[in-house]
Amino acid sequence: MLTVHAAPLVLPVGAAAVERGAVAVDGDRIVALGPYETVAAAHPAARVRQWPGVIAPGLRQRHAEWLLTRCYHPDPREADELGADPLSGEAFARLARELDASRWAGSVRRGLQQMLRYGTTHLTGPFRDPAVRTAVSRSGLVEVPGSVPGSDSTDGEADLDPLAGGRDLPGSVHAPLVTGARADFAVFDVPDEAALVAAGAGSCVVTVLAGRLVHRRR
């Protein structure tokens, strides 16, 4: 279904920001990008989704393997015992001795779901663990081949937020938003790029992966 995603600001990255902008998506592709009035007029039959804040390219998680293989992402039913935050370091090492295949696979799936909540659409690989490779493939998240320096990060350096540590937006996306590209983008409830970098990707309200809305903050 043809859908127009509109927001007060579109940040394509690599091109000028578009105030009162829109991104039109047909299937898994971006078919138009520009001012809302222009995009909507060219696609009068499209469903329109109005979002707050800014639309930006989906983010790339550089530390995906570390976050999925050296962290445990608790099930909400384990919150009383383990808390809600990912466990790493000594806490993970103690727990890892008790994990069976089912609990381990559940942690990986929840870690991937958390990444979607931070506007992530691309993960830096490679993934050596078979369970992780399978989960990533099924999630729809895109593996970016080739390691990035620091991808084997140690505890305290990796973060679910790809913008953590003062990274800028252009250095945190896999590719800009352009017509004809795959529709991988996110919506952040902030007024502009500077506010997004300051607030971080926790401000994500929507993640779109290959044209599908895969996360929406409730």
C-alpha positions in Angstrom: 0.0 0.0 0.0 1.3 3.5 -0.9 1.9 5.5 2.3 3.0 9.0 2.8 4.9 9.6 6.1 4.9 13.3 7.0 6.6 15.2 9.8 7.5 18.8 10.7 11.1 18.1 9.5 12.7 15.5 7.2 16.4 15.0 7.5 17.6 13.0 4.5 21.3 13.3 5.4 23.5 14.3 2.5 20.8 16.8 1.3 19.1 19.8 2.7 16.5 19.3 5.5 12.9 19.6 4.3 10.5 21.5 6.6 7.0 20.1 6.6 8.4 17.2 4.7 7.2 13.8 3.6 8.5 10.5 2.5 6.2 8.4 0.2 6.7 4.6 0.4 5.4 2.0 -2.0 6.1 -1.6 -1.0 9.7 -1.5 0.3 10.9 1.5 -1.7 10.9 5.3 -1.2 9.1 6.7 -4.3 9.1 10.4 -3.4 10.7 12.7 -0.8 10.1 16.4 -0.5 7.6 19.0 0.9 4.4 17.4 2.1 2.1 19.4 -0.2 4.1 18.3 -3.2 4.4 14.7 -2.2 0.7 14.4 -1.2 -0.5 16.1 -4.4 1.5 13.6 -6.5 0.0 10.7 -4.6 -3.6 11.7 -3.8 -4.7 8.1 -3.1 -2.0 7.3 -0.6 -2.6 6.7 3.1 -1.1 9.5 5.1 0.6 9.0 8.5 1.4 12.2 10.4 4.3 11.9 12.8 5.7 14.4 15.4 9.3 15.6 15.2 11.7 14.5 12.5 12.0 11.7 10.0 15.6 10.5 9.5 17.4 7.5 8.0 17.4 4.4 10.1 20.5 4.1 12.3 23.3 1.6 12.2 24.2 -0.3 15.4 28.0 -0.7 15.4 28.1 -2.9 18.5 25.4 -5.4 17.6 27.4 -8.6 18.1 28.6 -7.5 21.5 25.1 -6.4 22.6 23.6 -9.7 21.4 26.3 -12.1 22.6 27.8 -10.5 25.7 24.6 -9.1 27.1 21.5 -10.7 28.5 18.2 -8.9 27.8 15.8 -9.9 30.5 12.3 -11.1 29.8 9.7 -8.8 31.5 8.7 -11.7 33.6 12.2 -11.8 35.0 12.2 -8.1 36.0 11.7 -8.7 39.7 14.8 -10.9 39.8 17.0 -9.4 37.1 15.7 -5.9 36.5 14.8 -4.5 33.1 18.2 -3.3 31.8 20.6 -5.5 29.8 23.0 -7.4 32.0 26.7 -7.4 31.0 30.1 -7.9 32.6 30.2 -10.1 35.7 26.4 -10.2 36.0 26.2 -11.6 32.4 29.1 -14.1 33.0 27.3 -15.5 36.1 24.0 -15.8 34.3 25.5 -17.3 31.1 26.4 -20.4 33.0 22.7 -21.1 33.6 21.3 -20.2 30.2 19.8 -23.0 28.1 19.3 -22.6 24.3 15.7 -21.4 24.7 16.6 -18.6 27.2 19.6 -17.6 25.1 17.4 -17.3 21.9 14.9 -15.3 23.8 17.5 -12.8 25.0 18.8 -12.4 21.4 15.2 -11.7 20.1 14.6 -9.2 22.8 17.9 -7.5 22.1 16.9 -7.1 18.5 13.5 -5.7 19.5 15.2 -3.2 21.7 17.4 -2.0 18.8 14.3 -1.4 16.8 13.0 0.9 19.6 16.1 3.0 19.0 15.5 3.5 15.3 18.0 0.9 14.3 17.6 -0.7 10.8 21.2 -1.9 10.1 23.6 -4.0 12.2 27.3 -4.2 11.7 28.4 -7.9 11.4 29.6 -10.4 10.9 27.7 -12.6 13.4 29.5 -15.7 14.4 26.9 -17.3 16.7 24.4 -19.4 14.7 21.5 -18.5 16.9 22.3 -14.8 16.4 22.6 -15.1 12.7 19.2 -16.9 12.5 17.5 -14.3 14.7 19.0 -11.3 12.7 17.8 -12.9 9.5 14.3 -13.4 10.8 14.1 -9.9 12.3 14.4 -8.2 8.9 17.2 -6.0 10.3 19.9 -5.6 7.6 23.4 -6.9 8.3 26.1 -4.6 7.1 29.1 -6.7 6.1 32.5 -5.8 7.4 33.5 -5.0 10.9 33.8 -1.5 12.2 36.6 -0.5 14.5 35.3 -0.8 18.1 32.6 -3.3 17.2 34.0 -5.7 19.7 33.5 -3.1 22.4 33.9 -3.7 26.1 31.3 -3.1 28.8 30.6 0.6 29.2 31.4 1.5 25.6 28.6 -0.2 23.7 25.1 1.2 24.0 21.7 0.3 22.5 21.6 3.9 21.4 23.6 4.3 18.2 23.9 8.0 18.9 25.4 7.5 22.3 28.8 8.9 23.0 28.2 12.1 21.0 28.0 10.5 17.5 26.5 12.8 14.9 23.6 11.7 12.6 25.6 11.4 9.3 28.1 9.1 11.1 25.3 6.9 12.6 23.2 6.0 9.5 23.9 3.4 6.9 22.6 5.4 3.9 20.7 8.7 3.3 17.1 8.9 2.4 16.8 9.1 -1.4 14.1 8.2 -3.9 14.5 4.6 -5.1 16.2 3.4 -2.0 14.8 0.9 0.4 12.4 2.5 2.9 14.4 2.1 6.1 13.9 5.1 8.4 12.8 6.3 11.8 10.9 9.1 13.4 12.2 10.9 16.5 10.2 13.2 18.7 12.6 16.1 18.6 12.5 19.4 16.7 15.7 19.2 14.7 19.0 17.4 14.2 20.9 19.1 17.0 18.1 18.1 19.4 18.2 14.5 18.1 22.0 14.2 18.7 21.5 15.8 22.2 18.5 13.6 23.2 19.8 10.4 21.6 17.9 7.7 19.8 15.8 7.0 22.8 13.6 9.7 21.4 12.5 7.3 18.6 8.7 6.9 18.2 8.5 4.9 15.0 10.8 2.6 13.1 10.1 1.6 9.5 12.0 -1.3 8.0 11.6 -2.1 4.3 8.4 -0.1 4.3 6.9 -1.9 7.3 6.2 -0.2 10.5 8.0 -2.5 12.9 8.1 -0.3 16.0 5.7 2.4 17.4 6.1 3.8 20.8 2.9 3.5 22.9 
